[in-house]
Structure formats: structure tokens, C-alpha cells
């Protein structure tokens, strides 16, 4: 039986990962997509986002950042590249009220950016690597699985929220979230550029 110290470390790791993953921040985007899909497709998107995010986060938990270093990529590069991708997505959300290039492909275009950098961003990757170093790969991997299951539970509420808001309310939420996603994108890129300049001795 795990010791109380292990259980406390596990609970803290799950809570920290859940906060960093921030499923509530992604929820309005999923609600916006829900208006263009039937319930089966909405569940499918939620499963794909959580499944893809779980695989990605477990990968970095097990390997650390050596793969990134192998390709000469840093966490700051991820911040800048992910921020640029999010900025493009946010402009489409604000102007067109959707993520993808066409309604019939909307949810397919949304899956990858929803997985990363929106769900599994630089913060979540860094957190998983740090926790693996502190508590071990096994405990951190179990914490990742638990946090992702909690995220899935949050994502399963999209149908209820869509019924509550209706199509017009959902479209408004999507456009407002586009503005918020743009601010997140800018903050990602700003943090990445600051760290790159600092690392190069420019600040």
C-alpha cells in the first residue's frame, strides 16, 4: 500500500497538472465546435484530444526533453511556434467564428491545435518533466493519466453547455474566446522571445 507521503505527492501532482492543462480554458472552444457536430462527433473529438494529449504528455514524462535537444528545439522554441499557431487560429475564430478552413472540416482542423499547444503546452510539458524528476516516471505517468481523465470529464459537458447557450450564444462565445486565445498566443511568443534573447546574452 502506498505511503501517505506518496499519496500526498500523487494528489499534488494530479492537481498541478490539471491546473496547468487548464481544460476549462479549452471548453468554450469545444462548445463552439459542438454547434457544427452531432453528439457522436463531439464525443469523438473529446476522446481524440484527450487521447492525443495523454500520449504526448506521457512521451515527455518518460523521455524528458532529450528528444527536443536532439533536434535542437528548446521549450522557448515551442512557446514561439505554438504561440504563432495559436495566433493564426485565434484570428480565424474572431473573424469567421470557427477554427478550420470549412465547416465540414472544422473539427478535424481543430484536433491538433487543441491537443498542443492548447491542452499540452510548454507549461504542461515542463511540469511533467519536472515532476518525473521529483517523484519518478511511474507516479508522474499515473498522475498524467488521472489528470487527463479529469479533463475528459470536463469536456463531456459540452453538449449541456451548447443546449444552454444555443447556436447564437455559442457563436458569440467562440469569437470572444478567439480574442482570449490571441492574448495567450502573444504571451507565449513574448515569453519565448524574452528567454531566447536572455539566453543569447542580449538582456
Buried (B, 14 or more C-beta within 10 A) or exposed (E): EEEEEEEEBBEEBBBBBBBBBBBEBBBBBBBBBBBBBEEEBBBBBBEBBBEBBBEBBBEBBEBBBEEBEEEEEBBBBBBBBBBBBBBBBBBBBBEBBBBBEEEEEBBBBBBBBBBBBBBBBBBBBBBBBBBBEEBEBEBBBBBBBBBBEBBBEBBBBBBEBBEEBEEEBBBBBBBBBBEBBBEBBBEBBEBBBBBBEEEEEEE
